[in-house]
């Protein structure tokens, strides 16, 4: 089409020039010659016929060009129509996506408000429970005092007033126990509801992030009940206190009862054992013996069996007290095992178990029974769990050595992924294998909790036996 157009334009330009030149030539020849009319007029008619024929061909060329141009214009209009229709459909889809996104945002906002209200309610309930526990401890001490009086007056008939006082106090303690159990049940129900709300929020955020092409957020404790007290205080900032080994107490709780009130390093001497140093953490109106502490990954916990048996690390930094020492403490009576966890968003949780620990001949077998906590359980209950390390695994399952694959000594059960002595891994670590070797709390039916710090402590259930 473009080439035909150029040819037509050239013809339109050349033909007038040729005609004009020919006419001038004819007129000049007539004037110069000044001869009579010897040529026939029909010669000029031949030239006119040639010109007319050229113009006719030019007309046919123009007609063909216009016809082709009209076809091309029709194609362009058809494509523009299709484009307009597609653009309109995309506009409708975009509007629908925006409406859905707005609805999701509103739903998420409502769920977050409900979540905050439930968290505040749970915090208030936890504060009340802590107050009740403190009252219970005080009442227990009063009851123990009265029991001592009853023992001394065993051969003498107690007065009616004293008997009524003892019965009244015991009834009050039982009533407080029942009240605490009810509150704990309410708190557990709140945990379930908070987990449900959290799952809904995560699903909605997932959808929003998919629409906005954003990354998914990391797993954490966010959305679960916060522990009312900051339970994960770093031992780096604690006041270091050293207790004399002469006449050493059998336990940190006994030290507390003797008047010690500062957290730090003390020397204890459990019954039938040699004296050794431990870190005592004074909190909750008593003292806890710390058997494991991890805060920054400065200490490698991928140690041998002997290291885990005897202990390693610095009691004022990261450390493992040692299975031998822990066993010598716990064989004195019944103990509570408390595990405190902190994630990378500085959310803090805890869980407490009634537990028993065997000696070397049983590979330090551990048995657990959950008492309370603010995080789902991740360790098997009422099961004998044997301790194992990379160089000594008594229960290799299906030829799969757990400590070798998960690193660090622990009470493994079917090589689950909960291992508080595993490799210290920061968030966004790449590679599935590396994640499985990390410091995680993993409930059987729940998500991973990547941990920043952990602390394991023990405390006797019978406070009176350590007075």
Steps between C-alpha positions, in 0.01 A plus 500: 500500500779743589696425179188559281446828675857612423461406128173697475657808659795483257264474197294793624818704522665396166197506261420873543868584448514296178185657358620849582839441335339357187262792466780753534699316237211504258433868549865593469537302179200672354627846597857445384414330181216730426400237252145429391289233662663194352439258783176339559295576803460128549856478634392679813209263540741208523674666788170558673408133458832395658440737792143377543618138503758584770237676709267201462768264630570741780130496589495119511809506728333750732185285509699191597690695768175636649348148503804352681511792745131451578565130580787586726287761678228239559756261652627776728147587615428129569815470713415820688155360577650177638750701706223721644294196597801329668587819686142527625504139626833557677357812663206297635735230636721765664198655670392160633852431634508838673161436661610156620825645634311768691267239652798288604667801660185586694461138617867489604462824694197364687681176583805691622281713729337185639843343539628800698196492728549129568871551567423777749245278671748214517766728649259618769411139580867405520565784743214378716635147487846619609340683795307188591816289483678739733204487738503123477871487594437725800204291607701181461768642728232582758356150467846346545546708814169377635593143409818537708287617790270202455799265503631650825156477658443142383475371858282789607146549378496819291251764588185533297609844384836373363330209327251732336781735396695217334191365326407848383845566356509162324157560354610845384813357334291235324261769385792706364636191323165442333482865403847484346410184308190672362705801393759273337219328309373841383853598394536175303170575324630848423813342349288287271296801388814709450653226287184489288499879459869495416449237231220707344718811499787311344273367223366847425846653501604221267227601252587870526866429449417286196295782346769760573783263397671525842703245701341284769590592854724281727347260769502630843314513811293804384131466582545268796467583864789698643645398833434781749852503636819535297621149566801501271742736671856458377747366753754744364333784691446306824697580812758226550489358851715211625387297802754331725521124451531439875160393625368543146125469450360204303315720253446860383159497670666424835733796441200723441332378816820578690479865392680517164314732261747583218522294181848370430751217537482302827655181632258224599550149634212262431459207735753225421687714248809719486462879504483684168404842364160578348320811378202584723228727358289668768145556374134429577567519874758219495815384319549279194809296407590574134619191311518652149532854365536623141494868405713574193650185348850574633537142631498190278252247644601223259697325777588140592326271749765569768457877457123476545545269799748730680383840370662774290497876449511803734231527771488876439459457124374204296530160667373148559516406870554127441282190528692363800451819700136534399430140601670549840262792565177339379549169685447694825125531434229599251583785264336729243672555162444849357597590142510869402512597131547827310451545126670749266223756555578492875173325584545283811329172591536225757386147575526298823510122552498265792795274416735227607860444390681168508872444559785390276384137502176608323672746261344779708147402402253791517125476566274805473146605594388851402376725781448838335643737242439762234613295197385164356683194625772362270640215709336156545334450839501181709776361277850389595733722297867401501770762464729461198789682334680480168748247639251294704145439382343202682177513300592534136168488314487357149878547468450876536727651762319800648791687665711458187229653284356754742818589695525535878410256778130468586218270611396403147172330414469365145743775396244776539618848416478647852855523632598785733867395479509519119696733277444873562344633177395860429178576302483463121761228497488339156462130449255253652778283643649796684159591647455148637831535683394829658379601844127427470192425705276284280165370635384177337202674338628854463749724329868566567604752762850624414662596832739778599561384858405211729529421868429175687458509879391264778323563830383263775126442534531458878644830625488388862755224450768761425440730796 
